[in-house]
Amino acid sequence: MFAMKWMAGVTLAAASVVLLAPVAEAKKTAAAATFANDDDAFLALRDAARNGDAARASDLASRLGNYAIPSYVDYFRLRPRIGSASEQEIRDYLQRYDGQAIADRLRNDWLLELGRTRNWTLFDEQYPLFVLDDDTQLKCYALMSKVAKGQSVTDEARAVMVAPQNYGEACPSLVSALAQAGQFTADDVWAQIRLIAESGFPGMIRRLAPLTEISDTVLMQALEKPDAILARGPGSGRAAHQVFILALGRSAKNNPTHAVNVLVPAADRLNERELAQAWAQIALQASLKLAPEAVVYWHRTEGAPLTTEGYQWKVRAALRAGEWKLVKATIDAMPAALASDPAWIYWLGRAYRAEGKTELAQKQFESIAEQTNFYGQLALEELGRKIVIPPRAQAVTADELAPMANNAGFRRALKFFDLNMRFEGYREWNWELRKMNDRQHLAAAEFARQKTVLDRMVNTSDRTKTEFDFTQRFPSPFRDVMQASTERLGLDMAWVYGLIRQESRFILNARSHVGASGLMQLMPATAKFVARKIGMNDFSQGQVNDISTNITLGTNYLNMVLNDLDGSQAMATAAYNAGPGRPRAWRSTLPRAVDGAIFAESIPFNETRDYVKKVLSNATYYAALFEGKPQSLKARLGMVAPKGFAPSDLP
């Protein structure tokens, strides 16, 4: 009754505000009380920004007025409102934190919004100020802005649009703009459609359908139900033929032989270029399945415009088949940016050597032999030299170290590492490295060592070009535990450290996106299996990050897969990453014995292929450090042959 009298003459909305205010305040207080400290509130702020919850981000940011990293508090407050914040508010932020990594990140966010809304005036003003310039979407928006002004950007666009996973909204829009401006032909559009389909991003293709004579329904059918398209045959006209070719590639992903059986009787209805494209679609999928006949299909692709993946897998199929002329011809046909990759420089050198062109081979090897990567090491050996540790640079002085300890970006990075915000920490750390010389890199790496941030020590020291400290690049912590475990098993300690360097970079609490844990990144099921096999009856999952337990379980598992795969470090390394069944399957498809470098190069999983190369490269340097004498990566890679090959069958 009292409440009703008190509310007389008060509007319902106003009364609601009055009555609900204490409730809202109570909720706010309760929410605040759930945080033990400002760090917890800061982490919640980060999550609110990621989720686009502007209201919660604002509430949490207001609580953190005296937080140690104000630039990130302000960033997380502003980021969810990037589309609605005033231009002045964004400019104020950029000015306030000018020169910091997070300001460049906000400019990146703002530029994406400016591109999305086609505000080319502001975009063109801000884009030259974006320091990292590492966003493919922004590159596409920048080209769209030029197209809108009537500029020709055809070649630039073709060079930029090679990785659909990075396209976002911008790059398909650029394709449309180029087509409408007459700068992209129908062939360019279909090349993008095939590339997008090949990369596994079919949703983007629907956006390009209006640029073809085919409905999006038919295009999606070619991707999702390709055999229905193939059953109707190539049809007539370029667009129908291109849909047929697209469907061939999708069908070949499941069954290359079926796609071949469809193409052969339809071949006379395609022109020469279309037929080469069709074979390229099948050849790529057959190569990814490591089918021995893939190289036969690649021979039928002359004149076909290949994607980046197409060129690379054509070389890999030729390597597995031992067809060095095809290796050379394909690398020669690659775009210059791709052909300059150390991998293809090395394999071109091998192709020259196979043809007896020794001087040309030497020139290729010499051009990369100073590089401290997998291919640089292999090239060095092709020149008749072994792999050694370069002379250690002069020790970092206290005067060189002092600026690193006082570096505000490094301090922010260390704070983020303490909060397990590694992404933000890496951004801050790497931002500070951009303009450093070799001595400064060595000093920053030493600072990281002193702070026990070994992954940053490794990453930073890896950047030096003329001065080296391989004790920074290839650390060996917990040596006593590791030595005891590897000696007990008769396992190569250099190999284990090489694997850890790639797996976890020595981050003790490292946890992968699939749940692997610890230095040796053990999956829960694997850890449990190995513990049972070695009689560790008291093992519990909570022990997996314990250093001694992690090393014991990891080395035992590595030893198991090594023994299962005939002592091949190349195959066992692949097994540690991809599971033991896959290397056996990959080996079974080999038409002959090949050197381990060819086996590694033709691993069909991108992650595992890169992993094997890096682990064995690491192991070779670790062995040089531990033994103090020259090493051979080629010997470590060994030969890989199909099961059942006798030693006498190996070259």
Secondary structure, 3 states (H helix, E strand, C coil): CHHHHHHCCCCHHHHHHHHHHHHHHHHHHHHHHCCCCHHHHHHHHHHHHHCCCHHHHHHHHHHCCCCCCHHHHHHHHHHHHCCCCCHHHHHHHHHHCCCCHHHHHHHHHHHHHHHHCCCHHHHHHHHHHCCCCCCHHHHHHHHHHHHHCCCCCHHHHHHHCCCHHHCCCHHHHHHHHHHHCCCCCHHHHHHHHHHHHHHCCHHHHHHHHHHCCCCHHHHHHHHHCHHHHHHCCCCCCHHHHHHHHHHHHHHHHHCHHHHHHHHHHHHHHCCHHHHHHHHHHHHHHHHHCCCCCHHHHHCCCCCCCCCHHHHHHHHHHHHHHCCHHHHHHHHHHCCHHHHCCHHHHHHHHHHHHHCCCHHHHHHHHHHHCCCCCHHHHHHHHHCCCCECCCCECCCCCHHHHHHHHCCHHHHHHHHHHHCCCHHHHHHHHHHHHCCCCHHHHHHHHHHHHHCCCHHHHHHHHCCCCCCECHHHHCCCCCHHHHHHHHHHHCCCHHHHHHHHHHHCCCCCCCECCCCCECCCCECHHHHHHHHHHCCCCCCCHHHCCCHHHHHHHHHHHHHHHHHHCCCCHHHHHHHHHHCCHHHHHHHHCCCCCEEHHHHHHCCCCHHHHHHHHHHHHHHHHHHHHHHCCCECHHHHHCEECCCCCCHHHCC
